[in-house]
């Protein structure tokens, strides 16, 4: 399998080379995201907080709490 076509004056990707480059860029981007995720974890910026709520209490007492909290911190049910 050839990834490059080379002449004395030019280098060009083959079709296989272009396909490989797409995957290679994706892998490098994932590696960079992984480094950032570990750095955020190290700084304590990530994690999960589980809170049990009573929907009636929230809607009567603090009607805006779920919307305000749920935007930056997704709520799973």
GROMACS elastic network, one bead per residue, 0.5 to 0.9 nm:
[ bonds ]
;  ai    aj funct       b0    kb
    1    16     6  0.74894   500
    1    17     6  0.89783   500
    2     5     6  0.74510   500
    2    13     6  0.87142   500
    2    14     6  0.68728   500
    2    15     6  0.89126   500
    2    16     6  0.69560   500
    2    17     6  0.71256   500
    3    12     6  0.85959   500
    3    13     6  0.58665   500
    3    14     6  0.53100   500
    3    15     6  0.75216   500
    3    16     6  0.56357   500
    3    18     6  0.76414   500
    3    20     6  0.77836   500
    4    11     6  0.66231   500
    4    12     6  0.55894   500
    4    14     6  0.53440   500
    4    15     6  0.88563   500
    4    16     6  0.84820   500
    4    17     6  0.62467   500
    5    10     6  0.81090   500
    5    11     6  0.57456   500
    5    12     6  0.52042   500
    5    13     6  0.61348   500
    5    14     6  0.63076   500
    6     9     6  0.78261   500
    6    10     6  0.58331   500
    6    12     6  0.65052   500
    6    13     6  0.87543   500
    7    10     6  0.51575   500
    7    11     6  0.63820   500
    7    12     6  0.88883   500
    8    11     6  0.82851   500
   12    17     6  0.87319   500
   13    16     6  0.76251   500
   13    17     6  0.50289   500
   13    18     6  0.59224   500
   14    18     6  0.62494   500
   14    19     6  0.86523   500
   15    18     6  0.51981   500
   15    19     6  0.63831   500
   15    20     6  0.86330   500
   16    19     6  0.51299   500
   16    20     6  0.60751   500
   16    21     6  0.85511   500
   17    21     6  0.60418   500
   17    22     6  0.87257   500
   18    21     6  0.50522   500
   18    22     6  0.64215   500
   18    23     6  0.89301   500
   19    22     6  0.53213   500
   19    23     6  0.66546   500
   19    24     6  0.87296   500
   20    23     6  0.52847   500
   20    24     6  0.60299   500
   20    25     6  0.86189   500
   21    25     6  0.60182   500
   21    26     6  0.84875   500
   22    25     6  0.53543   500
   22    26     6  0.63490   500
   22    27     6  0.88025   500
   23    26     6  0.50529   500
   23    27     6  0.61915   500
   23    28     6  0.86536   500
   24    27     6  0.50893   500
   24    28     6  0.61737   500
   24    29     6  0.85777   500
   25    28     6  0.51059   500
   25    29     6  0.60948   500
   25    30     6  0.85723   500
   26    29     6  0.51232   500
   26    30     6  0.61929   500
   26    31     6  0.86501   500
   27    30     6  0.50819   500
   27    31     6  0.61884   500
   27    32     6  0.86979   500
   28    31     6  0.50166   500
   28    32     6  0.62536   500
   28    33     6  0.86554   500
   29    32     6  0.50973   500
   29    33     6  0.61995   500
   29    34     6  0.85998   500
   30    33     6  0.50092   500
   30    34     6  0.61051   500
   30    35     6  0.86962   500
   31    34     6  0.50471   500
   31    35     6  0.63709   500
   31    36     6  0.88022   500
   32    35     6  0.51841   500
   32    36     6  0.63931   500
   32    37     6  0.87010   500
   33    36     6  0.51011   500
   33    37     6  0.61042   500
   33    38     6  0.86775   500
   34    37     6  0.50251   500
   34    38     6  0.62416   500
   34    39     6  0.85882   500
   35    38     6  0.52603   500
   35    39     6  0.62241   500
   35    40     6  0.87231   500
   36    40     6  0.61627   500
   36    41     6  0.85520   500
   37    40     6  0.51192   500
   37    41     6  0.61589   500
   37    42     6  0.85842   500
   37    46     6  0.82795   500
   38    42     6  0.60790   500
   38    43     6  0.86522   500
   39    43     6  0.63001   500
   39    44     6  0.86959   500
   39    45     6  0.87237   500
   40    43     6  0.51093   500
   40    44     6  0.62546   500
   40    45     6  0.51276   500
   40    46     6  0.61839   500
   41    44     6  0.50369   500
   41    45     6  0.57011   500
   41    46     6  0.52480   500
   41    47     6  0.75067   500
   42    45     6  0.75792   500
   42    46     6  0.85213   500
   43    46     6  0.80850   500
   44    47     6  0.74844   500
   53    56     6  0.87367   500
   53    57     6  0.77307   500
   53    58     6  0.72528   500
   54    57     6  0.53045   500
   54    58     6  0.63033   500
   54    59     6  0.87108   500
   55    58     6  0.51227   500
   55    59     6  0.60538   500
   55    60     6  0.85020   500
   56    59     6  0.52406   500
   56    60     6  0.60609   500
   56    61     6  0.82244   500
   57    60     6  0.52706   500
   57    61     6  0.55634   500
   57    62     6  0.74580   500
   57    63     6  0.87804   500
   58    61     6  0.53124   500
   58    63     6  0.58335   500
   58    64     6  0.82950   500
   58    65     6  0.71361   500
   58    66     6  0.76350   500
   59    62     6  0.58342   500
   59    64     6  0.78792   500
   59    65     6  0.84708   500
   59    66     6  0.86822   500
   60    63     6  0.61008   500
   62    65     6  0.54168   500
   62    66     6  0.81243   500
   63    66     6  0.71936   500
   63    67     6  0.82270   500
   64    67     6  0.54868   500
   64    68     6  0.60646   500
   64    69     6  0.84578   500
   65    68     6  0.52627   500
   65    69     6  0.58893   500
   65    70     6  0.80165   500
   66    69     6  0.52374   500
   66    70     6  0.54144   500
   66    71     6  0.83539   500
   66    75     6  0.81580   500
   67    70     6  0.50643   500
   67    71     6  0.62381   500
   68    71     6  0.59028   500
   68    72     6  0.77425   500
   68    73     6  0.89150   500
   69    72     6  0.62188   500
   69    73     6  0.59621   500
   69    74     6  0.78303   500
   69    75     6  0.82855   500
   70    75     6  0.55374   500
   71    74     6  0.61404   500
   71    75     6  0.84845   500
